[in-house]
Amino acid sequence: MSDKFKFFTELDVLIGDINYGGHKGNERFLISFQEARLRYLKQFGYSELSIGNGTGIIMSQAHINYRAEAFWGDRLKVFVRISKLEKVRFMFEYKIIDAHNDEKLMATGYTEMVSFDFKNRKVKKLPDKFISDIKKYEELE
């Protein structure tokens, strides 16, 4: 996983994030990934339902590496980047740290996304403008 993150957002650990173990539940990290991912896309005027040319995105896989517990009231800094782009799929990478302690790594992970035509319910090629916008921002080749 690359450490070249340009984008981050901050999220609070809410009471609804806490599981019976008294810490942020594993499934809640995916929700944090999604919230940060939506904020990342919004800076370009995109959303998960629209990245141009009638195309949205769906998740084909997810991976989370848990590193430290997060508790109710914690503030997290969630870093997001797109690390690779292919014809119909791309990879979001995430790094979550304690917003008050940059040395405390909470989790890392990635989600693989596939471009999708929701109207016709099928995989579709990534729009050229989306690819161009992301390559420029992320300085990808």
VEXROLUM-73837 format. One line per field, with one value per residue: residue number from 0; residue in three letters; chain; x, y, z of N, C-alpha, C in turn. Coordinates in steps of 0.1 Angstrom, whole numbers. Example, Ala and Ser with C-alpha at 12.3 -4.5 7.8 and 13.67 -1.06 7.14 Angstrom:
! VEXROLUM-73837
lomar	c(0|1)
guvo	c(ALA|SER)
kolti	c(A|A)
n.c1	c(132|128)
n.c2	c(-57|-22)
n.c3	c(78|71)
ca.c1	c(123|137)
ca.c2	c(-45|-11)
ca.c3	c(78|71)
c.c1	c(132|129)
c.c2	c(-33|0)
c.c3	c(78|79)
This chain:
! VEXROLUM-73837
lomar	c(0|1|2|3|4|5|6|7|8|9|10|11|12|13|14|15|16|17|18|19|20|21|22|23|24|25|26|27|28|29|30|31|32|33|34|35|36|37|38|39|40|41|42|43|44|45|46|47|48|49|50|51|52|53|54|55|56|57|58|59|60|61|62|63|64|65|66|67|68|69|70|71|72|73|74|75|76|77|78|79|80|81|82|83|84|85|86|87|88|89|90|91|92|93|94|95|96|97|98|99|100|101|102|103|104|105|106|107|108|109|110|111|112|113|114|115|116|117|118|119|120|121|122|123|124|125|126|127|128|129|130|131|132|133|134|135|136|137|138|139|140)
guvo	c(MET|SER|ASP|LYS|PHE|LYS|PHE|PHE|THR|GLU|LEU|ASP|VAL|LEU|ILE|GLY|ASP|ILE|ASN|TYR|GLY|GLY|HIS|LYS|GLY|ASN|GLU|ARG|PHE|LEU|ILE|SER|PHE|GLN|GLU|ALA|ARG|LEU|ARG|TYR|LEU|LYS|GLN|PHE|GLY|TYR|SER|GLU|LEU|SER|ILE|GLY|ASN|GLY|THR|GLY|ILE|ILE|MET|SER|GLN|ALA|HIS|ILE|ASN|TYR|ARG|ALA|GLU|ALA|PHE|TRP|GLY|ASP|ARG|LEU|LYS|VAL|PHE|VAL|ARG|ILE|SER|LYS|LEU|GLU|LYS|VAL|ARG|PHE|MET|PHE|GLU|TYR|LYS|ILE|ILE|ASP|ALA|HIS|ASN|ASP|GLU|LYS|LEU|MET|ALA|THR|GLY|TYR|THR|GLU|MET|VAL|SER|PHE|ASP|PHE|LYS|ASN|ARG|LYS|VAL|LYS|LYS|LEU|PRO|ASP|LYS|PHE|ILE|SER|ASP|ILE|LYS|LYS|TYR|GLU|GLU|LEU|GLU)
kolti	c(A|A|A|A|A|A|A|A|A|A|A|A|A|A|A|A|A|A|A|A|A|A|A|A|A|A|A|A|A|A|A|A|A|A|A|A|A|A|A|A|A|A|A|A|A|A|A|A|A|A|A|A|A|A|A|A|A|A|A|A|A|A|A|A|A|A|A|A|A|A|A|A|A|A|A|A|A|A|A|A|A|A|A|A|A|A|A|A|A|A|A|A|A|A|A|A|A|A|A|A|A|A|A|A|A|A|A|A|A|A|A|A|A|A|A|A|A|A|A|A|A|A|A|A|A|A|A|A|A|A|A|A|A|A|A|A|A|A|A|A|A)
n.c1	c(8|6|20|13|-9|-32|-56|-77|-102|-120|-136|-159|-161|-190|-217|-233|-214|-202|-195|-204|-180|-171|-157|-151|-170|-161|-175|-182|-159|-159|-180|-169|-149|-165|-178|-156|-147|-169|-167|-142|-148|-166|-152|-145|-169|-183|-201|-210|-230|-227|-202|-199|-211|-234|-225|-219|-204|-196|-188|-164|-147|-133|-109|-97|-73|-70|-56|-56|-78|-107|-126|-158|-163|-138|-118|-112|-89|-92|-76|-76|-71|-68|-53|-48|-58|-79|-94|-121|-122|-110|-89|-94|-75|-71|-63|-65|-61|-56|-69|-58|-33|-9|7|-6|-19|-49|-63|-58|-66|-83|-105|-119|-132|-158|-168|-201|-232|-260|-286|-288|-279|-252|-217|-195|-173|-148|-154|-137|-131|-133|-111|-90|-93|-87|-61|-46|-50|-40|-15|-9|5)
n.c2	c(-12|21|52|76|97|121|131|134|129|137|117|110|86|71|63|43|29|12|-20|-51|-57|-33|-16|0|-16|-42|-42|-15|-2|-5|11|36|37|39|64|82|76|86|113|118|113|133|157|159|162|138|108|77|67|81|86|97|96|80|61|43|31|-1|-22|-48|-62|-62|-54|-53|-44|-46|-26|-12|-6|14|38|49|83|88|105|101|101|97|86|86|72|66|40|24|21|5|-10|-14|-14|-3|6|16|28|29|45|47|67|78|109|126|117|111|89|67|41|29|13|-2|-6|-18|-13|-28|-15|-16|-3|5|2|11|14|-5|-27|-38|-43|-17|2|23|59|81|107|105|87|104|126|114|103|126|140|120|117|95|72)
n.c3	c(0|-9|5|-5|-1|-10|-2|26|52|81|106|132|158|163|186|175|161|178|191|208|220|229|213|180|156|133|107|106|98|71|65|72|53|30|34|34|8|-7|-1|-12|-40|-44|-46|-72|-84|-87|-79|-62|-78|-101|-123|-147|-181|-178|-160|-130|-99|-85|-57|-59|-43|-9|15|48|72|104|129|154|182|180|198|212|206|197|173|139|113|80|52|17|-15|-51|-65|-87|-121|-143|-173|-167|-140|-107|-80|-47|-20|15|46|80|107|142|147|165|171|150|149|156|140|129|110|78|43|13|-14|-42|-71|-96|-127|-135|-152|-141|-151|-172|-158|-160|-164|-173|-194|-179|-178|-200|-191|-163|-158|-168|-150|-125|-129|-133|-108|-90|-100|-116|-140)
ca.c1	c(0|13|17|11|-23|-34|-69|-82|-113|-121|-149|-161|-166|-203|-222|-238|-203|-196|-201|-205|-167|-168|-149|-157|-172|-154|-183|-182|-148|-163|-188|-160|-143|-175|-180|-144|-147|-179|-161|-131|-154|-174|-143|-145|-183|-187|-207|-209|-240|-224|-188|-200|-215|-243|-218|-216|-194|-200|-176|-162|-140|-129|-100|-94|-63|-72|-43|-58|-92|-113|-137|-168|-158|-125|-119|-104|-85|-93|-69|-82|-65|-70|-39|-46|-70|-79|-104|-135|-121|-99|-86|-93|-68|-75|-55|-72|-52|-62|-68|-50|-20|-6|15|-15|-25|-61|-66|-56|-74|-86|-117|-118|-145|-161|-177|-214|-243|-272|-299|-288|-274|-240|-203|-193|-160|-147|-154|-124|-129|-130|-98|-82|-93|-80|-47|-40|-50|-32|-3|-7|9)
ca.c2	c(0|34|62|89|101|136|134|128|135|133|111|107|73|73|52|32|22|4|-33|-57|-57|-20|-8|1|-29|-45|-37|-1|3|-4|23|47|37|44|78|88|75|95|127|119|115|146|168|159|162|125|100|62|64|88|90|102|88|70|51|44|21|-10|-28|-62|-69|-54|-59|-44|-48|-39|-24|-7|-4|27|38|60|96|90|112|94|108|87|89|78|74|56|36|19|22|-5|-7|-14|-15|5|3|26|24|36|44|53|70|86|123|134|110|106|77|56|35|22|3|1|-15|-14|-18|-28|-10|-19|6|-2|8|7|13|-18|-37|-45|-37|-8|8|36|70|87|119|100|83|116|134|107|102|139|142|111|116|82|72)
ca.c3	c(0|-10|15|-12|0|-11|3|38|58|95|110|146|161|169|195|167|156|189|191|221|225|234|203|167|149|120|96|106|91|57|64|72|39|20|37|29|-6|-12|0|-22|-53|-45|-50|-87|-89|-89|-68|-66|-88|-113|-126|-160|-192|-173|-153|-116|-95|-74|-51|-62|-32|1|25|59|81|117|136|168|185|181|208|211|209|190|160|130|100|69|40|6|-28|-61|-67|-100|-129|-155|-183|-161|-125|-101|-66|-37|-8|27|58|91|119|152|143|175|172|137|150|159|129|133|100|64|35|0|-21|-57|-76|-110|-133|-137|-158|-132|-159|-179|-149|-165|-163|-184|-194|-171|-187|-202|-182|-150|-159|-169|-137|-114|-132|-131|-94|-83|-106|-121|-154)
c.c1	c(9|10|15|-4|-24|-47|-71|-94|-113|-135|-148|-165|-179|-208|-227|-226|-197|-203|-200|-191|-162|-160|-157|-158|-165|-162|-184|-170|-151|-172|-180|-153|-152|-177|-168|-144|-157|-174|-150|-138|-161|-165|-142|-159|-189|-194|-206|-219|-237|-210|-187|-205|-225|-237|-217|-206|-201|-187|-176|-155|-136|-119|-97|-83|-64|-59|-45|-73|-95|-125|-146|-161|-144|-128|-108|-101|-84|-87|-75|-73|-69|-56|-37|-59|-68|-90|-118|-134|-109|-99|-86|-84|-71|-64|-62|-62|-61|-59|-59|-36|-17|2|6|-23|-37|-64|-61|-65|-76|-100|-115|-132|-146|-170|-189|-224|-256|-285|-300|-283|-262|-228|-201|-179|-159|-147|-140|-121|-126|-116|-88|-81|-85|-65|-40|-39|-40|-18|1|-2|-1)
c.c2	c(12|43|76|92|116|140|127|136|130|128|109|93|75|61|41|24|12|-9|-39|-58|-43|-11|-8|-12|-30|-40|-22|5|4|8|36|48|43|59|86|88|84|109|129|121|128|158|170|161|149|119|85|59|71|93|95|92|77|59|54|34|12|-17|-43|-70|-58|-61|-49|-51|-40|-38|-19|-5|11|27|50|73|99|98|106|103|96|92|80|82|63|53|29|19|12|-1|-5|-14|-6|2|16|20|34|35|53|55|78|101|131|128|104|93|64|52|26|11|8|-9|-10|-19|-17|-25|-13|-8|-1|7|3|6|-1|-29|-45|-36|-28|-2|21|48|76|99|115|95|94|124|127|106|115|142|133|110|102|82|67)
c.c3	c(0|1|8|-12|-1|-3|16|43|73|98|125|147|169|178|187|160|166|190|206|228|231|225|189|160|136|108|95|99|76|55|64|59|29|22|31|14|-13|-12|-10|-36|-55|-49|-65|-93|-92|-77|-71|-76|-101|-114|-141|-170|-187|-165|-138|-112|-84|-69|-55|-51|-22|10|36|68|94|125|151|170|184|190|206|214|202|177|151|118|90|56|29|-7|-38|-66|-81|-108|-141|-164|-176|-145|-120|-86|-57|-25|3|38|69|103|129|148|153|178|159|137|152|147|133|123|86|56|21|-4|-36|-62|-91|-115|-137|-142|-150|-140|-166|-171|-155|-163|-175|-183|-186|-181|-188|-193|-168|-149|-159|-156|-126|-117|-130|-116|-86|-89|-110|-136|-163)
